[in-house]
Amino acid sequence: MGLRFRKSIKIAPGVRLNVGKKSMGLSVGGKGLRYSVNTNGQRRATAGIPGTGIYYIQTL
């Protein structure tokens, strides 16, 4: 298991800038639905049920 680094910065309500060791990303959305894109070109949509830990991630 390797050491990981991630810093999440809140830009506005529902908008976060995530800075990691190899890339940066932008996440937009709320508790039930979120869209994310990063500098590596990965795009993801995440849907979940708040408070349960159950969620689904779709790579776009």
C-alpha positions in Angstrom: 0.0 0.0 0.0 1.4 3.4 -1.0 1.1 6.8 0.5 -1.5 9.0 -1.2 -2.0 12.8 -1.1 -5.1 14.8 -1.9 -6.1 18.3 -1.0 -9.7 19.4 -1.6 -10.4 23.1 -1.7 -14.0 24.5 -1.7 -14.3 27.2 -4.4 -18.1 27.8 -4.2 -21.1 25.9 -2.8 -21.1 22.6 -4.7 -17.7 23.2 -6.5 -14.4 21.7 -5.3 -10.9 21.8 -6.6 -9.0 18.6 -5.8 -5.2 18.6 -6.0 -3.3 15.3 -5.9 0.2 14.1 -6.5 -0.2 13.6 -10.3 -3.3 15.6 -11.3 -5.8 18.2 -10.4 -9.6 17.9 -10.8 -12.8 19.9 -10.5 -16.0 18.5 -9.0 -19.4 20.0 -9.3 -22.6 18.8 -7.6 -24.2 18.1 -4.3 -24.8 15.2 -2.0 -26.7 12.9 -4.3 -25.1 13.7 -7.7 -21.7 14.8 -8.7 -19.7 15.4 -12.0 -15.9 15.4 -11.9 -13.2 16.0 -14.5 -9.4 16.0 -14.0 -6.2 17.1 -15.9 -5.6 13.5 -17.0 -8.8 13.7 -19.1 -10.9 11.4 -16.9 -14.6 12.4 -16.5 -16.9 10.7 -14.0 -20.5 11.0 -12.9 -21.3 9.8 -9.4 -24.8 9.1 -8.0 -25.4 8.0 -4.4 -27.8 7.8 -1.5 -26.6 10.2 1.1 -25.9 8.8 4.6 -25.8 5.1 3.4 -22.3 4.8 1.8 -24.0 3.4 -1.3 -23.0 5.0 -4.6 -22.4 4.3 -8.3 -19.6 5.8 -10.4 -19.8 5.9 -14.2 -16.6 6.8 -16.2 -17.6 8.9 -19.2 
